[in-house]
Amino acid sequence: MAELWSNESIVTNTQSNSKPGAPQEFLRELAACWRALPDKVLFFTMLAAWVALFHFLGNSALGHTKTRSLFGWLEYVYSSSADDEHGRLVPFVVLWLFWWKRKELLAVEKSSWWPALGLVGLGLASLVLATAIHQTQIAAVGFFAGLYGLTGLVWGRRWLGASFFPFFVFGFCVPLAGVLEPVTSPLRILATWLTVGVARVAGVDVIREGSQIYDAGRTYLYDVAPACSGIRSIVSLVAVTTIYGFVQLRSPGRRAAMIASALPLALLGNVARLTTVILTAELFGQEAGAWIEQKLGTVTFVAAVGGVFLLGRWLQKKENATT
């Protein structure tokens, strides 16, 4: 009886030890996906040539950085602009989206589709235009458009349809702080106006002049600088709401509502931060307010992301209730 129990124990232990863990299971499935993907050599050869083209000729705007590489320029912008640093994370999000859609992508019929050369041509035209007018953002758009076209050229029209959304998310790699600068000023004024209104309701007498806020005695000055306009939170939240909407929701209307929520959520978070800075300075001095200003930016963004998920859960419940 003891011998039987021992043998059963050995069998059980062997079975449990042979069961693959999560990393092994992931690697196994990744290898299976790789084997199922046709024409890999052709695609990756063209990809290497495409990357090399934009590495050696992708940046003609040499005023700030001397590199000719589009990717070197992107890294420079991400390092020097807090409004664009989220671009570093986007490729990892895109890889996750491709993994999330792997079954659909592998299931589509794959064959060469020559009209996709139009997208590659658009990418080349974008590079020529960017070189002519020294706007590297256009070259970045051209790189991703051409990359999308290469996948369609090798794997076909149905692949392009199934992979459109992950490639669309690549757009958030393109630095937009300079392009959105005309939007920054109105956002600063709106954030200032709302903050003054909330502060007065809270009993703090403040004076607004443009994007500047003074206390009643004009002792303290709160300047809502371009960095405080909320544009950084808006761009990041648009990315978050777009991804959440397309992954979790099916209705186009609810997806649009999800994406549209980025602006009010970012604005509310920014106003809450500015109001907290003013109230803290009034109660404990301007140094305390400055400390809050430095520490609270991340907290308010996290709170805004929390609002995104709460709204998303509510929209999901509404969607499930109608199906």
C-alpha positions, 0 to 999 in steps of 0.5 A: 500500500505504501509502495502504491502511494509512493508510485502515485506520488511520483507520477503526480509530482512528475506531471506537475513538474512537466506542466509548463509555466507562464514564461514557457507557455508564452515562448511556446506560443510565440514560436508557434506564431512565428512558424505560422507566419509566411514570407518572413525572410521577404518581409524582414529584408524589406523592413531592414532596408526601410529602417536603414533608409530612415536611419541614414536620411530620416532627419534633415532638421539639424538645428538641435541635434546633428543626427541624420537618423529619424530614430536618433531625432525621436530619442532626442525629442523624447529626452528633451520634451516632457510632453512627448516622452510617452512616445518611448512606450508606444512601440511596446503597447503596439507589440502587445496589441499585435499579440492580443490580435494574434489569432485574428492576424494569423487566421486571415488569408495572406497573399501579396497585394501590390496596391499596398505599394501606394502606402510605401510610396506615400511614406517615400513622398513624406520623407521627400517632403520632410527633407524639403521643408525640414519637418521631421514629424512628417518623416516619422508619419511616412515611416509608419505609413510605409511600414504598414504598406510593407506588411500589406505588400507581403501579407495582403489586404485582409492583413491590412484591415486586421492590423490597422488599429495597432499601426494607428497607435504608432501615431502616438510616437510622433512628437506633437508638442510643437504642432499643438502649440497653438492649442496650448494658449487657449488651454492655459487661459481656460485652466486659469479661468476655471482655477480662479473660479474654484478658488473663489468658491473656496473662499480664496480671493485671487486675481486673474490677468491672462494666464497669471493668477495673483493673490489679493495682495499681489504677494504671490504670483501663480503663472500657468505656464505652457507646461501647465496647460494640460496638453501633456495629459491630454495627449497621453490620455487620448492614447489611453482612451483610444486603446481602451476604447478599441480593446474593451468596447465594440460600439463606435459611439461608445468608443468615440465617447471614450476618446472624447473624455480625454479632454475634460478629464485632463482639464479637470485634473489640471484644474484640481492640481492648480487649485490645490497649489493655490490653497496650499500656498494660502494656508501654509506659504508659497514654498509649500505650494511650490512643493505640491506643484512639483509632486502633484502632477503625476498624482493628478494624471493617475487620478485622470487615468482612474477616471478613464477606467471608471468611465470605461467600466460604465460604458461596458456595462451599458454595452453589455446591457444592450446585447 
